[in-house]
Amino acid sequence: MLVLKKSVWKYLAVSFCMLVLLAGCGGSGGDKTDGSKDAASAKKDELRIAVSANPPSLDAQIANSNITAQIGYHIFEPLFAMDGNFEPQPVLADSYEVSEDGKVYTIKLLKGVKFHNGKEMTADDVVASLSRWVKDSQKASTLIGGSTFEKVDDYTVKMTANEASSDVITVLANPIMFAAIYPAEIVEKAGEKGISEYIGTGPYKLADWKQDQYIELEKFDDYKVRENATTGLAGKKTAATDKLVFDIVTDASTRIAGAKNGQYDIVEEVPQDNYEELEKASNLKLDVTKGGTLNLFLNTTVGIMEKQDMRQAVLAALNMDDILLASYGNKKLFEENPGWFNPEDTQWGSEAGKEYYNQNDPDKAKELLKKAGYNNEKLVLVTTPDYPEMYNATLVVQEQLKKVGINAEVESYDFSTFMEHRADPNQCSMFITSNSYNVLPIQLTVLDKTWAGMDRPEVTDGIKAMRSANSQEEAKAAWDDLQGFIYEYGGATVLGHFTGVNAVSNNVDGYEYMRFPIFWNATVSE
């Protein structure tokens, strides 16, 4: 049974990569950028990347944020990471074995791996890190909560999973809220807000972090390059440029100007309104990736939002055409579809619950408001201007809710504060985020119990049904049921599917994209 399941999930990961990311697993077809420059060109010792938001934290285990994971992957490393085919491969692990009952994983660690403070990584650090991760990471606790880790010897760790499942190593390799390995003493000092010292084993170490200004990483000279590394997030990391500087530039026009005049080598989160303008810029190439969904999450636990009719009234009022056009500007850069996966993904693409999607039915919304006993209670939509697509979508949703008689109010914050408010149901009725595609449904943020109140037995049962499935068809049917429940319950809705755009200087080589940009092999010519 276990062997069968492993083969099923291996097939699914490969098919996801082939069908979802079209021509490969990276942006612009998945290949490393090629500036076609003279190999002898002088290389700069600094790569400047303009990002649109300040990370809420650099604690990669617990911060549910793409920007945290992206920067964190350059500082920290997990035991396993996803390769270019979205299959888990060893990074800090050397090898592993699974017991016959599928519950015990004996993991051999690489020897001679150094932390940025000069200490060698051993099983003590791994056990401390993963024990914290499985408890405090929303994704880990949802999927493998109750699993335990123990030291066998200095270079061997035993994991006892909460239940037998073929996707345990995939969970360990999940790229968001990932299983970063920290020194044991750093874990022991971690407080409620996370770790206070950012020390990892990655190719770069944290040099400086000026809040709301920049994050500077510098090459870790004692980094042990894994010669048998594969691809993607499990690929070979050379720290090809001595210094990476992530400039926090929340103003989109400033990022665009910096891309055009060469102030920044790479500009992330290019507003779709500027797509055609930058496409014509002779000094730039655009990394265009069909990468995920724009989603609305509804509070299901506090006040009037506890009532299913109230949440269904919200869904009935939505006109996705107007929301997506305001968010992305160019119809080439979005697609309407209710699925939480790419519609072209033959395994997980689903239209279950489509009757609740893009209804644009004000009369139905008003009837549901009456059934819910709505009495003009204020609904708070929290957002951030740091991500224009999220901000613009929120304003349109507010207007659509007002038209059906809902007292909707928008509260806007910087990204870090937004993340705090969206996590507190007493401060938030709804919020919108853009979320990258995942490999498996079990990795979706919407299924995290603490993300948007989806702490329901139907979710738990649906996850178990997918993880224990004996065939692709059985797993697909379980996901269809679960996606349909999300819509019927009114816990969340996909607004649409987006195409992300990053601007890359023609002078940059070695830039890669897999879930987020990767810079450890990137260089920039003078």
LOLUM-391022 format. One record per residue (C-alpha): residue in one letter; x, y, z; residue number from 1. Coordinates in nm, 3 decimals. Each point is the difference from the previous one (the first is absolute). Example, Ala and Ser with C-alpha at 12.3 -4.5 7.8 and 13.67 -1.06 7.14 Angstrom:
A, 1.230, -0.450, 0.780, 1
S, 0.137, 0.344, -0.066, 2
***
This chain:
M, 0.000, 0.000, 0.000, 1
L, 0.272, 0.248, 0.096, 2
V, 0.194, -0.065, -0.319, 3
L, -0.311, 0.059, -0.207, 4
K, -0.067, 0.331, 0.171, 5
K, 0.357, 0.116, -0.053, 6
S, -0.028, -0.065, -0.371, 7
V, -0.331, 0.185, -0.016, 8
W, 0.134, 0.314, 0.168, 9
K, 0.313, -0.008, -0.212, 10
Y, -0.216, 0.000, -0.311, 11
L, -0.211, 0.285, 0.131, 12
A, 0.298, 0.220, 0.078, 13
V, 0.146, -0.051, -0.346, 14
S, -0.331, 0.062, -0.174, 15
F, -0.052, 0.315, 0.206, 16
C, 0.332, 0.142, -0.110, 17
M, -0.058, -0.087, -0.364, 18
L, -0.354, 0.128, -0.024, 19
V, -0.013, 0.287, 0.245, 20
L, 0.322, 0.175, -0.077, 21
L, -0.039, -0.071, -0.371, 22
A, 0.353, 0.002, -0.138, 23
G, 0.180, -0.089, 0.320, 24
C, 0.017, 0.071, 0.370, 25
G, 0.144, 0.350, -0.016, 26
G, -0.112, 0.337, -0.116, 27
S, 0.013, 0.069, -0.372, 28
G, 0.015, -0.368, -0.080, 29
G, 0.202, -0.104, 0.304, 30
D, 0.344, 0.059, -0.147, 31
K, 0.268, 0.206, 0.161, 32
T, 0.020, 0.343, -0.154, 33
D, 0.252, 0.041, -0.275, 34
G, 0.119, 0.350, -0.069, 35
S, 0.215, -0.120, -0.296, 36
K, 0.295, 0.199, 0.129, 37
D, 0.369, -0.050, -0.044, 38
A, 0.111, -0.258, 0.256, 39
A, 0.293, 0.221, 0.086, 40
S, -0.225, 0.288, 0.109, 41
A, 0.086, 0.132, 0.344, 42
K, -0.250, -0.103, 0.266, 43
K, -0.127, 0.230, 0.272, 44
D, 0.038, -0.109, 0.360, 45
E, -0.354, 0.116, 0.082, 46
L, -0.342, -0.095, -0.136, 47
R, -0.284, 0.241, 0.080, 48
I, -0.356, -0.129, 0.010, 49
A, -0.297, 0.231, 0.049, 50
V, -0.281, -0.168, 0.195, 51
S, -0.339, 0.149, 0.075, 52
A, -0.038, -0.082, 0.368, 53
N, 0.192, -0.033, 0.322, 54
P, -0.006, -0.361, 0.124, 55
P, -0.212, -0.041, 0.314, 56
S, 0.285, -0.212, 0.135, 57
L, 0.297, -0.201, -0.122, 58
D, -0.103, -0.295, 0.214, 59
A, -0.056, -0.233, -0.295, 60
Q, -0.171, -0.267, 0.210, 61
I, -0.299, 0.205, 0.113, 62
A, -0.044, 0.300, -0.236, 63
N, -0.261, -0.087, -0.263, 64
S, 0.143, 0.233, -0.263, 65
N, 0.164, -0.045, -0.340, 66
I, 0.250, 0.281, 0.063, 67
T, 0.109, -0.161, 0.328, 68
A, 0.047, -0.336, -0.171, 69
Q, 0.183, 0.153, -0.297, 70
I, 0.256, 0.184, 0.211, 71
G, 0.003, -0.276, 0.260, 72
Y, 0.101, -0.266, -0.252, 73
H, 0.325, 0.191, -0.058, 74
I, 0.076, 0.004, 0.375, 75
F, -0.143, -0.329, 0.129, 76
E, -0.026, -0.352, -0.134, 77
P, -0.237, -0.293, 0.062, 78
L, 0.076, -0.370, 0.000, 79
F, -0.191, -0.033, -0.329, 80
A, -0.111, 0.243, -0.271, 81
M, -0.189, -0.016, -0.328, 82
D, 0.197, -0.054, -0.321, 83
G, -0.097, 0.139, -0.339, 84
N, -0.254, -0.281, -0.046, 85
F, -0.159, 0.075, 0.338, 86
E, 0.135, -0.318, 0.154, 87
P, 0.166, 0.015, 0.343, 88
Q, 0.378, -0.043, 0.001, 89
P, 0.258, -0.003, 0.284, 90
V, 0.165, 0.329, 0.095, 91
L, 0.134, -0.031, 0.356, 92
A, -0.103, -0.365, 0.009, 93
D, 0.238, -0.254, -0.149, 94
S, -0.251, -0.284, -0.035, 95
Y, -0.301, -0.152, 0.171, 96
E, -0.179, -0.331, 0.052, 97
V, -0.366, -0.071, 0.077, 98
S, -0.124, -0.280, 0.223, 99
E, -0.233, -0.266, -0.140, 100
D, -0.300, 0.150, 0.177, 101
G, 0.073, 0.337, -0.162, 102
K, 0.020, 0.195, 0.325, 103
V, 0.368, 0.011, 0.098, 104
Y, 0.251, 0.197, -0.207, 105
T, 0.369, -0.042, 0.077, 106
I, 0.181, 0.300, -0.147, 107
K, 0.377, 0.016, -0.041, 108
L, 0.140, 0.354, 0.009, 109
L, 0.280, 0.154, -0.201, 110
K, 0.320, 0.027, 0.200, 111
G, 0.215, 0.308, 0.023, 112
V, -0.280, 0.252, -0.058, 113
K, 0.072, 0.332, 0.172, 114
F, -0.240, 0.257, 0.136, 115
H, 0.077, 0.366, -0.062, 116
N, 0.134, 0.025, 0.357, 117
G, 0.262, -0.267, -0.076, 118
K, -0.170, -0.283, 0.191, 119
E, -0.042, -0.337, -0.171, 120
M, -0.357, -0.116, -0.058, 121
T, -0.089, -0.321, 0.183, 122
A, -0.308, -0.200, 0.087, 123
D, -0.059, 0.216, 0.309, 124
D, -0.062, 0.302, -0.222, 125
V, -0.224, -0.194, -0.237, 126
V, -0.211, -0.151, 0.278, 127
A, -0.044, 0.337, 0.171, 128
S, -0.089, 0.174, -0.327, 129
L, -0.245, -0.259, -0.131, 130
S, -0.167, -0.052, 0.337, 131
R, -0.076, 0.372, 0.007, 132
W, -0.100, 0.006, -0.369, 133
V, -0.250, -0.286, 0.024, 134
K, -0.167, 0.175, 0.293, 135
D, 0.012, 0.369, -0.101, 136
S, -0.021, -0.004, -0.380, 137
Q, -0.363, 0.011, -0.110, 138
K, 0.066, -0.216, -0.304, 139
A, 0.204, -0.258, 0.190, 140
S, -0.236, -0.026, 0.296, 141
T, -0.301, -0.038, -0.230, 142
L, 0.157, -0.284, -0.196, 143
I, 0.238, -0.184, 0.233, 144
G, -0.076, 0.147, 0.342, 145
G, 0.087, -0.248, 0.273, 146
S, 0.297, -0.141, -0.190, 147
T, 0.317, -0.027, 0.210, 148
F, 0.372, 0.035, -0.063, 149
E, 0.279, -0.155, 0.201, 150
K, 0.376, -0.030, -0.018, 151
V, 0.149, -0.338, -0.086, 152
D, 0.359, 0.122, -0.016, 153
D, 0.170, 0.326, -0.094, 154
Y, -0.081, -0.046, -0.370, 155
T, -0.321, -0.202, 0.011, 156
V, -0.356, 0.109, 0.084, 157
K, -0.307, -0.217, 0.036, 158
M, -0.339, 0.143, -0.091, 159
T, -0.314, -0.182, 0.110, 160
A, -0.287, 0.131, -0.209, 161
N, -0.346, 0.049, 0.146, 162
E, -0.132, -0.239, -0.262, 163
A, 0.129, -0.197, -0.296, 164
S, -0.016, 0.205, -0.319, 165
S, 0.200, 0.015, -0.319, 166
D, 0.027, 0.381, 0.006, 167
V, 0.197, 0.049, 0.324, 168
I, 0.324, 0.094, -0.178, 169
T, -0.199, 0.233, -0.227, 170
V, -0.133, 0.176, 0.311, 171
L, 0.357, 0.031, 0.131, 172
A, 0.092, 0.158, -0.334, 173
N, -0.290, 0.247, -0.013, 174
P, 0.146, 0.339, -0.105, 175
I, -0.224, 0.229, 0.209, 176
M, 0.036, -0.001, 0.380, 177
F, 0.274, -0.245, -0.081, 178
A, 0.184, -0.234, 0.235, 179
A, 0.307, 0.223, 0.040, 180
I, 0.278, -0.132, 0.219, 181
Y, 0.125, 0.240, 0.267, 182
P, 0.262, -0.046, 0.273, 183
A, -0.161, -0.168, 0.302, 184
E, 0.087, 0.291, 0.227, 185
I, -0.182, 0.243, -0.234, 186
V, -0.310, -0.218, 0.011, 187
E, 0.012, -0.017, 0.378, 188
K, 0.001, 0.382, 0.023, 189
A, -0.289, 0.048, -0.245, 190
G, -0.293, 0.193, 0.143, 191
E, -0.359, 0.040, -0.112, 192
K, 0.105, 0.229, -0.285, 193
G, 0.259, -0.246, -0.127, 194
I, 0.375, -0.030, -0.003, 195
S, 0.206, 0.310, 0.070, 196
E, 0.325, -0.104, -0.172, 197
Y, 0.000, -0.102, -0.365, 198
I, 0.275, -0.260, -0.020, 199
G, -0.022, -0.278, -0.255, 200
T, 0.213, -0.221, -0.222, 201
G, -0.089, 0.164, -0.332, 202
P, 0.231, 0.152, -0.262, 203
Y, -0.067, 0.350, 0.135, 204
K, -0.010, 0.142, 0.350, 205
L, -0.189, 0.301, 0.126, 206
A, 0.225, 0.306, 0.006, 207
D, -0.249, 0.278, 0.069, 208
W, -0.374, 0.063, 0.017, 209
K, -0.124, 0.357, 0.006, 210
Q, -0.375, -0.023, 0.050, 211
D, -0.194, 0.137, -0.298, 212
Q, 0.326, 0.080, -0.182, 213
Y, 0.202, -0.306, -0.096, 214
I, 0.121, -0.348, 0.092, 215
E, 0.363, -0.072, -0.080, 216
L, 0.139, -0.351, -0.031, 217
E, 0.368, -0.084, -0.040, 218
K, 0.167, -0.315, -0.128, 219
F, 0.073, -0.264, 0.263, 220
D, 0.357, -0.102, -0.076, 221
D, -0.024, -0.331, 0.189, 222
Y, -0.309, -0.116, -0.188, 223
K, 0.023, -0.365, -0.099, 224
V, -0.116, -0.027, -0.362, 225
R, -0.186, -0.326, -0.061, 226
E, 0.162, -0.140, -0.312, 227
N, -0.278, -0.252, -0.068, 228
A, -0.270, 0.264, 0.029, 229
T, -0.280, -0.024, -0.253, 230
T, -0.212, 0.295, -0.117, 231
G, -0.246, 0.261, 0.121, 232
L, -0.003, 0.069, 0.372, 233
A, 0.215, -0.311, 0.044, 234
G, 0.250, 0.124, -0.258, 235
K, 0.368, 0.082, 0.033, 236
K, 0.057, 0.327, 0.185, 237
T, 0.320, 0.186, -0.087, 238
A, -0.059, 0.347, 0.151, 239
A, 0.124, 0.131, -0.335, 240
T, -0.033, 0.365, 0.108, 241
D, 0.159, 0.106, 0.328, 242
K, -0.289, 0.216, 0.119, 243
L, -0.378, -0.004, -0.051, 244
V, -0.188, 0.316, 0.089, 245
F, -0.379, -0.017, 0.019, 246
D, -0.116, 0.361, -0.022, 247
I, -0.346, 0.043, 0.149, 248
V, -0.176, 0.231, -0.247, 249
T, -0.371, 0.009, 0.066, 250
D, -0.071, 0.266, -0.263, 251
A, -0.053, -0.170, -0.336, 252
S, 0.097, 0.303, -0.208, 253
T, 0.335, 0.018, 0.182, 254
R, 0.064, -0.369, -0.072, 255
I, -0.086, 0.049, -0.367, 256
A, 0.226, 0.303, -0.033, 257
G, 0.280, -0.194, 0.170, 258
A, -0.042, -0.287, -0.243, 259
K, 0.021, 0.228, -0.302, 260
N, 0.298, 0.208, 0.118, 261
G, 0.200, -0.297, 0.129, 262
Q, -0.014, 0.089, 0.369, 263
Y, -0.136, -0.350, 0.066, 264
D, 0.118, -0.316, -0.172, 265
I, -0.328, -0.180, 0.067, 266
V, -0.339, 0.149, 0.080, 267
E, -0.268, -0.225, 0.146, 268
E, -0.377, 0.044, -0.005, 269
V, -0.018, 0.209, -0.316, 270
P, -0.350, 0.154, -0.012, 271
Q, -0.191, -0.140, -0.293, 272
D, -0.076, 0.355, -0.115, 273
N, 0.372, 0.036, -0.078, 274
Y, 0.032, -0.329, -0.185, 275
E, -0.009, 0.141, -0.353, 276
E, 0.224, 0.294, 0.095, 277
L, 0.275, -0.224, 0.138, 278
E, -0.042, -0.254, -0.279, 279
K, 0.136, 0.271, -0.233, 280
A, 0.297, 0.091, 0.222, 281
S, 0.321, -0.098, -0.182, 282
N, 0.199, -0.061, 0.320, 283
L, -0.248, -0.244, 0.154, 284
K, -0.151, -0.343, -0.045, 285
L, -0.328, -0.090, 0.171, 286
D, -0.036, -0.318, 0.201, 287
V, -0.366, -0.090, -0.050, 288
T, -0.142, -0.287, 0.202, 289
K, -0.354, -0.130, 0.029, 290
G, 0.039, -0.053, 0.365, 291
G, -0.306, -0.015, 0.221, 292
T, -0.334, 0.129, 0.119, 293
L, -0.136, 0.321, 0.147, 294
N, -0.222, -0.104, 0.290, 295
L, -0.255, 0.146, 0.239, 296
F, -0.005, -0.152, 0.349, 297
L, -0.298, 0.053, 0.229, 298
N, -0.004, 0.003, 0.378, 299
T, -0.216, -0.294, 0.109, 300
T, 0.039, 0.024, 0.377, 301
V, -0.107, 0.342, 0.133, 302
G, -0.321, 0.202, -0.007, 303
I, -0.238, 0.006, -0.295, 304
M, 0.264, -0.170, -0.215, 305
E, -0.057, -0.319, 0.195, 306
K, -0.325, -0.041, -0.190, 307
Q, 0.029, -0.194, -0.323, 308
D, -0.277, 0.204, -0.164, 309
M, 0.203, 0.316, 0.065, 310
R, 0.306, -0.145, -0.166, 311
Q, -0.208, -0.125, -0.292, 312
A, -0.143, 0.350, -0.038, 313
V, 0.354, 0.127, -0.048, 314
L, 0.073, -0.264, -0.265, 315
A, -0.327, 0.075, -0.181, 316
A, 0.091, 0.370, -0.029, 317
L, 0.336, -0.050, -0.169, 318
N, 0.067, 0.088, -0.364, 319
M, 0.340, -0.154, -0.080, 320
D, 0.030, 0.178, -0.336, 321
D, 0.017, 0.342, 0.166, 322
I, 0.218, -0.122, 0.288, 323
L, 0.262, -0.158, -0.226, 324
L, 0.006, 0.284, -0.249, 325
A, 0.066, 0.247, 0.281, 326
S, 0.270, -0.230, 0.142, 327
Y, 0.191, -0.085, -0.318, 328
G, -0.108, 0.250, -0.265, 329
N, 0.080, -0.222, -0.295, 330
K, -0.228, -0.294, -0.085, 331
K, 0.303, -0.192, -0.126, 332
L, 0.124, -0.015, 0.358, 333
F, -0.297, -0.164, 0.176, 334
E, -0.255, -0.277, -0.043, 335
E, -0.335, -0.063, 0.165, 336
N, -0.034, -0.347, 0.145, 337
P, -0.119, -0.128, 0.342, 338
G, 0.279, -0.257, 0.041, 339
W, 0.275, 0.035, 0.259, 340
F, 0.240, -0.158, -0.251, 341
N, 0.094, 0.089, -0.354, 342
P, -0.296, -0.096, -0.224, 343
E, 0.247, -0.185, -0.224, 344
D, 0.111, -0.226, 0.284, 345
T, -0.169, -0.326, -0.098, 346
Q, 0.028, -0.146, 0.350, 347
W, -0.106, 0.286, 0.227, 348
G, -0.168, 0.252, -0.231, 349
S, -0.362, 0.003, 0.112, 350
E, -0.320, 0.200, -0.047, 351
A, -0.168, -0.144, 0.308, 352
G, -0.209, 0.271, 0.165, 353
K, -0.024, 0.204, -0.320, 354
E, -0.363, 0.083, 0.077, 355
Y, 0.130, 0.225, 0.279, 356
Y, 0.262, 0.168, -0.219, 357
N, -0.040, 0.332, -0.182, 358
Q, -0.373, 0.015, 0.070, 359
N, -0.041, 0.379, -0.034, 360
D, -0.351, -0.037, 0.140, 361
P, -0.093, 0.300, 0.220, 362
D, -0.358, -0.118, 0.052, 363
K, 0.116, -0.337, 0.132, 364
A, 0.253, 0.176, 0.225, 365
K, -0.271, 0.222, 0.150, 366
E, -0.227, -0.300, 0.069, 367
L, 0.284, -0.182, 0.175, 368
L, 0.072, 0.310, 0.211, 369
K, -0.360, -0.012, 0.123, 370
K, 0.030, -0.371, 0.082, 371
A, 0.322, 0.070, 0.192, 372
G, -0.171, 0.272, 0.205, 373
Y, 0.253, 0.258, -0.113, 374
N, -0.052, 0.334, 0.178, 375
N, 0.259, 0.229, -0.158, 376
E, 0.288, -0.145, 0.201, 377
K, 0.333, 0.137, -0.120, 378
L, 0.210, -0.246, -0.198, 379
V, 0.371, 0.081, -0.004, 380
L, 0.206, -0.085, -0.309, 381
V, 0.370, 0.025, 0.084, 382
T, 0.251, 0.051, -0.280, 383
T, 0.342, 0.140, -0.088, 384
P, 0.109, 0.237, -0.277, 385
D, 0.333, -0.184, -0.007, 386
Y, -0.167, -0.250, -0.235, 387
P, -0.206, 0.206, -0.249, 388
E, -0.202, -0.294, -0.133, 389
M, -0.119, -0.084, 0.352, 390
Y, -0.071, 0.363, 0.083, 391
N, -0.190, 0.075, -0.322, 392
A, -0.204, -0.319, 0.029, 393
T, -0.096, 0.091, 0.356, 394
L, -0.131, 0.342, -0.106, 395
V, -0.219, -0.155, -0.272, 396
V, -0.132, -0.266, 0.237, 397
Q, -0.086, 0.275, 0.248, 398
E, -0.197, 0.186, -0.267, 399
Q, -0.185, -0.315, -0.106, 400
L, -0.094, -0.079, 0.360, 401
K, -0.123, 0.353, 0.060, 402
K, -0.229, -0.027, -0.304, 403
V, -0.189, -0.290, 0.161, 404
G, -0.030, 0.180, 0.334, 405
I, 0.304, -0.124, 0.193, 406
N, 0.180, 0.251, 0.221, 407
A, 0.348, -0.084, -0.131, 408
E, 0.302, 0.196, 0.121, 409
V, 0.357, -0.031, -0.128, 410
E, 0.298, 0.024, 0.236, 411
S, 0.337, 0.027, -0.173, 412
Y, 0.337, -0.070, 0.159, 413
D, 0.360, -0.075, -0.091, 414
F, 0.051, -0.367, -0.079, 415
S, 0.130, -0.107, 0.343, 416
T, -0.290, 0.168, 0.182, 417
F, -0.246, -0.138, -0.254, 418
M, 0.123, -0.351, 0.078, 419
E, -0.061, 0.060, 0.371, 420
H, -0.353, 0.130, -0.054, 421
R, -0.101, -0.267, -0.251, 422
A, 0.099, -0.265, 0.254, 423
D, -0.233, 0.142, 0.268, 424
P, -0.370, -0.070, -0.067, 425
N, -0.092, 0.273, 0.247, 426
Q, 0.165, 0.257, -0.227, 427
C, -0.092, -0.138, -0.340, 428
S, -0.316, -0.114, -0.178, 429
M, 0.167, -0.071, -0.335, 430
F, 0.335, 0.029, -0.172, 431
I, 0.147, -0.066, -0.343, 432
T, 0.337, -0.154, -0.077, 433
S, 0.172, -0.127, -0.312, 434
N, 0.128, -0.354, 0.050, 435
S, 0.236, -0.199, -0.220, 436
Y, -0.101, -0.338, -0.137, 437
N, 0.084, -0.301, 0.214, 438
V, 0.097, -0.354, -0.091, 439
L, -0.270, -0.173, 0.206, 440
P, -0.331, 0.118, 0.149, 441
I, 0.121, -0.083, 0.350, 442
Q, 0.246, 0.290, -0.033, 443
L, -0.267, 0.262, -0.070, 444
T, -0.016, 0.289, 0.246, 445
V, -0.381, -0.010, -0.002, 446
L, 0.016, -0.336, 0.178, 447
D, 0.211, 0.136, 0.288, 448
K, -0.222, 0.005, 0.307, 449
T, 0.132, 0.333, 0.123, 450
W, 0.014, 0.181, -0.335, 451
A, -0.366, 0.085, -0.046, 452
G, -0.196, -0.204, 0.250, 453
M, -0.037, -0.316, -0.208, 454
D, 0.024, -0.216, 0.312, 455
R, -0.264, -0.244, -0.114, 456
P, -0.025, -0.381, 0.014, 457
E, -0.084, 0.000, -0.371, 458
V, 0.343, 0.150, -0.068, 459
T, 0.179, -0.247, 0.225, 460
D, -0.187, -0.291, -0.156, 461
G, 0.066, 0.130, -0.353, 462
I, 0.374, 0.026, 0.065, 463
K, 0.005, -0.354, 0.139, 464
A, -0.192, -0.130, -0.301, 465
M, 0.253, 0.149, -0.242, 466
R, 0.303, -0.119, 0.197, 467
S, -0.132, -0.355, 0.027, 468
A, -0.120, -0.026, -0.360, 469
N, 0.101, -0.311, -0.193, 470
S, -0.036, 0.153, -0.344, 471
Q, 0.008, 0.332, -0.183, 472
E, -0.374, -0.024, -0.060, 473
E, -0.073, -0.054, 0.369, 474
A, 0.223, 0.293, 0.100, 475
K, -0.161, 0.221, -0.265, 476
A, -0.350, -0.083, 0.121, 477
A, 0.098, 0.083, 0.359, 478
W, 0.138, 0.337, -0.110, 479
D, -0.312, 0.078, -0.205, 480
D, -0.209, -0.065, 0.311, 481
L, 0.222, 0.220, 0.214, 482
Q, 0.012, 0.290, -0.246, 483
G, -0.378, -0.019, -0.030, 484
F, -0.029, 0.015, 0.379, 485
I, 0.218, 0.312, 0.022, 486
Y, -0.241, 0.180, -0.233, 487
E, -0.317, -0.139, 0.159, 488
Y, 0.124, 0.091, 0.348, 489
G, 0.093, 0.346, -0.124, 490
G, 0.343, -0.007, 0.160, 491
A, 0.185, 0.137, -0.301, 492
T, -0.018, 0.050, -0.373, 493
V, 0.247, 0.019, -0.282, 494
L, -0.038, 0.335, -0.173, 495
G, 0.209, -0.101, -0.301, 496
H, 0.333, -0.126, -0.127, 497
F, 0.288, 0.240, -0.053, 498
T, 0.315, 0.030, -0.205, 499
G, 0.289, 0.149, 0.197, 500
V, 0.260, 0.228, -0.161, 501
N, 0.356, 0.075, 0.112, 502
A, 0.237, 0.229, -0.191, 503
V, 0.357, -0.127, -0.040, 504
S, 0.293, 0.198, -0.134, 505
N, 0.161, -0.135, -0.318, 506
N, 0.326, 0.003, 0.196, 507
V, -0.124, -0.270, 0.241, 508
D, 0.087, -0.368, -0.049, 509
G, -0.094, -0.300, 0.213, 510
Y, -0.331, 0.136, 0.128, 511
E, -0.253, -0.277, 0.059, 512
Y, -0.364, -0.017, 0.104, 513
M, -0.170, -0.278, 0.189, 514
R, -0.292, 0.111, 0.215, 515
F, 0.204, 0.320, 0.049, 516
P, 0.322, 0.147, -0.145, 517
I, 0.328, -0.173, 0.087, 518
F, 0.328, 0.192, -0.003, 519
W, 0.271, -0.229, 0.137, 520
N, 0.145, -0.062, -0.349, 521
A, -0.079, 0.345, -0.140, 522
T, 0.263, 0.248, -0.120, 523
V, -0.020, 0.347, -0.152, 524
S, 0.253, 0.140, -0.246, 525
E, 0.153, 0.345, 0.025, 526
***
